[in-house]
């Protein structure tokens, strides 16, 4: 069966395992692969039967995902955001997904991840929960059911995972890559690594949320995106977010894929593209409204970002519009 790239992407000619009556896709575990954008490993050959897929996904360029609601066959899916500003949608609710956050979906909960912004990076664990009283990670039946119940009844499905969850994912990949295959110690270490990750997720879900700094930074990003013409300095953002300059720049880049000034300029260029499509707006007025010091400065910035001058971009838009009539 041809596999999907990305979280629930629809591709022509793909033979899915099955669909539910409401159209939800039921996806089997992701197939193993190792590409510049994505790495998926299967721990079942190492005796960890409950982990068919451990994944690291990262995108160097922006990419929209054409996807539909899906579930993972018999699996709880744990996703940790390393970089980028993403959005999960599930059961009619939209969940903003930011660096350090964990999103958990149960086997019966349809969900989608709608966009892969430039610079995004996530860890994913697909955990096959199995039936009650069935074997799990070498635990007793009571211990296995305790883990199942904790994962299936987390107090929150979106929460801050922080360093503990991130380091647990990193340790699992490190163990997979470095321990000698066929060695019993490898199996024991991987089993312990999976348990450490599950405990980190369970503990993080139960902890009181502390997203104050993240929320302040997200608010700043939203304001820049809504009004990129307003100039700011790094000191302004430090005062708004109560973060140190180095932490601010690092967190800002994790959230948006770009440092603050580059992000503002990218937003200005996107606004300029939309306004240039309106022939009634002069290029001079667009440049001034977006905070450029001169038309020449605007033209230089626009050409660097798009490879075209504002005038050439406008002509192309108008020609395309007329051709479609």
Secondary structure, DSSP 4 states (H G I P E B T S, - for coil): -PPPSSSSB--TT---SEE-TTS-EEEPPPPPEE-SSEEEE--GGGT-TTEEEEEEEE-SS-EE--B--EEETTEEEEEEEEES-EEEEETTEEEEE-TTEEEEE-TT--EEE-EE-TT-EEEEEEEE--STTS--TT--HHHHHHHHHHHHT-S-SEEE-HHHHHHHHHHHHHHHHHSPTT-HHHHHHHHHHHHHHHHHHHHHHHSPP--HHHHHHHHHHHHHHH-TTS---HHHHHHHHT--HHHHHHHHHHHHSS-HHHHHHHHHHHHHHHHHT-TTS-HHHHHHHTT-S-HHHHHHHHHHHHSS-HHHHHHHHHHHHHHT-
